[in-house]
Amino acid sequence: MRSAIWKLLDFGQSPWYDNLTRALAQGGLRELLERDGIHGVTSNPTIFEKAMGAGTDYDQQLATLLASSASVEDAYWVMAIDDIRAACDLLRAAHDATDGHDGFVSLEVSPELANDTPATIAQAKELWGRVDRPNLMIKIPATKAGLPAITATIGSGINVNVTLIFSLERHSEVIDAYWSGLDALAASGGSVDRVNSVASFFVSRVDTETDRRLPEGHVLRGKAAVANAKLAYRLFERRSQEPHWQQLAAQGATVQRPLWASTSTKNPAYSPTLYVDELIGRDTVNTLAQASVDALQTHTDLHADSIRAGVEDAEATMAALAAAGVDFDDVTATLEREGVASFQQSFRDVLATLAKKAESLR
């Protein structure tokens, strides 16, 4: 029986699953595809830290890799790539059914490279070649150093999931980076109609950080994240009317869809489906953690184009936050800095966990 999540597809929004483990990659995803209409999968260092650190699913492969003199980091990438490949194969039918515009699986470059443009470009190309699947997306963070890496990677004909976007200003810069990459691809004789990108705009973390700066019980608590995302969608729609994009679209280019990331609520006082209910829109993606998938199974209060409702209220919310003394530029800068640091720590933690496992396996 199909769950209510399928409605999102009817409304023009693609539901992706924000998790990947060996068991899911080896077939567990099928239920999510068939029951919930999941059309994509995202991964990141935190997800792999949890997957590889728990249980014994990776132990045999890890032991084999170490016996062949692979380093712990090399072993990490081999195991992660195997999972990504398998997930890509499970989602290939969705990719083909949408003429190559959905059914993607995302693999993130090392977060240690977040401020190193040349190294990010090099690893993006390396991972693209190693996975060797057309429905792979390489995740690149939207740091200042990441922006030219996004352009170069798109210009090489590689799909990109731009991650860790928090502000409207950075979102606009990400759009520019995508367009510049498509320009470079076309100039080199490449075809722009088979390259895809999403702009991962983070949601729940915005409320967490903004609420921390407001007094307990303040009327604006729990309002910033949805308001920020609604304004991001308006920005996306307005920029899609610009002549530059219209020229690219005429060549067959695919729009860079906003992807709502981190959409499970962190505050139990908020509805568990808050960041789904309010952010439904055409040409968007919503990444769902398991808690959101569970909450949406029989959810009936889903409405098309909810993202467009209350945009004026969103503007008023942001103005009220400024009047209340919340420096939203500092909120988003803090979130980007902490987001990069969090993924870097997860990457270090998973390598440390694998190193400990290696000792026990020896």
ABEGO torsion letter per residue (X at the ends): XBBAAAAAAAAGBBBBBBBBBAAAAAGAAAAAAAAAGBABBBBBAAAAAAAAABEAAAAAAAAAAAAAGBBAAAAAAAAAAAAAAAAAAAAAAAAAAAGGABGBBBBBBBAAAAABAAAAAAAAAAAAAAAGBAABBBBBBABAAAAAAAAAAAAAGBBBBBBGBABAAAAAAAAAAAAAAAAAAAAAGBBAAABBBBBBBBAAAAAAAAAAABBBGBAABGAAAAAAAAAAAAAAAAAAABAAAAAAAAAGBBBBBBBBBGABBABAABBAAAAAAAABBBGBBBBBBAAAAAAAAABABBBBGAAABGAAAAAAAAAAAAAAGBBAAAAAAAAAAAAAAAAAAAAAAAAAAAAAAAAAAX
